[in-house]
Amino acid sequence: MIKLAVLAALGVVVAVMGYIRLAPHDPARWHEDPTLVARPGTPNYHLIRLVGGDAIAPVYDTTPEALAQTLDGIARADGAELLAGSVESGHMTYVTRTPIMGYPDYTSVKVGPVGEGASFSAFARARFGRSDLGVNRARLERWRAALDAIF
């Protein structure tokens, strides 16, 4: 009886882990404009924008096209996969996964002109759970530091 209960519990764990890793992504749900998005009621996100974010978006001395291209390269080098949007449009949404459990996180980025330069807004959030243990903030800080080193 105990063996059966343990096997059933393991089966549930495997099923949940499989769902987390294999659940389909809905681009219509996750491809959001970070300049317009409302702050979620949960702490599992990080928001960078010129006004009203967790961090203020920097302005770089470059074109929006060059910033979008560079940011895309940084995101992909960090393990992100493009889910929706395009570099050409300057509005991209990426999927990243946590190392051990493979929880999906979504990061929407929008690049645009600011004065003579360019800036980006970004909204990184977890799909599952209430806490992300700071991984979304850490990811955006890595991406921003990489941009700061280039521009």
Beta strands, then each sheet from edge to edge (+ up, - down):
strand 1: 45-49
strand 2: 55-56
strand 3: 59-60
strand 4: 81-86
strand 5: 91-97
strand 6: 104-114
strand 7: 117-126
sheet 1: 2+ 1+ 7- 3+
sheet 2: 2+ 1+ 7- 6+ 5- 4+
end
